[in-house]
Amino acid sequence: MKKISIKDFSALENIDYNNGEILIMSDISELPRKENGMLLDMVTVVICQKGQISVNIEGKLHLIGASNVLILAPNTIIESYLASDDLEVTLLCFSLKPLDNNLMLSKSMIQSRFFCKQHPVLEITDQYADEMYLLHSVIPVLKGKEHKRYHKEVMESLLRCLAYVYLSIVEEEMEKSDSGGTMADRHDFIFSHFLELLEQNGGKLRKINVIADKLNISPKYLSSCVKKASGKSAQYWVHLTTTKAIIQKLKYTDKSIKEISFEMDFPDLSFFGKFFKSQTGMSPKEYRENM
């Protein structure tokens, strides 16, 4: 499956702004469509002003209407989408590079990204809608002014402003929901960061002691935090992430089972097959044949 980045939009005509790291557009009729779906390599935000759009995100259908915002993290798979004739949206895509590490690794950001994975469609109040439209409207004004002094710094500051607005929207939704309300203590913070690491490494990070070392805690404490936060073991989440990554490769690529086994860092094909069957009840070949 092809990864879709901001560079893939460069040939489109109806773009309000695109500097390679930030893109904004209001006409999505020309957006690329891939037969096997699209793997996003950027943060994608869709704000709906009118009409509706249905989006199949990793096998689950989501409906976005007026007063909704869709927030998708990198490495999200969009299988398909369908828009109504009267659709009016603002699409914003951006790379994580312009955002500073303090924001990206903050407790709020990690929890919010985890929450959005489970709840990508959020309600927005009129106040937040006004703030977002105002900030978005500034971006096209800066188009063609890349030669101006501090243009890059201005754009990065604007992006941080937008990130904080999105963060505020997500945090309010988290407070309303049970899943958000249970993520306040250290156990939940470590659990969120733990899942973030698993996702970033595409199912290849499978040793609890290595994960714990990356989080600067002991394996025993990591296992305890994950169990208290989720009710399941750390190994359960490791296996789930690995299995999900394998399924995506079986479903969305033409790579051989041997190639997938090698890419996922399994010691040999036999071990790979046994692992997958223990998680799904089928061999990789049987799963692919029965998709």
Order of alpha helices (4+ residues) and beta strands (2+ residues): beta-beta-beta-beta-beta-beta-beta-beta-beta-beta-alpha-alpha-beta-alpha-alpha-alpha-alpha-alpha-alpha-alpha-alpha-alpha-alpha
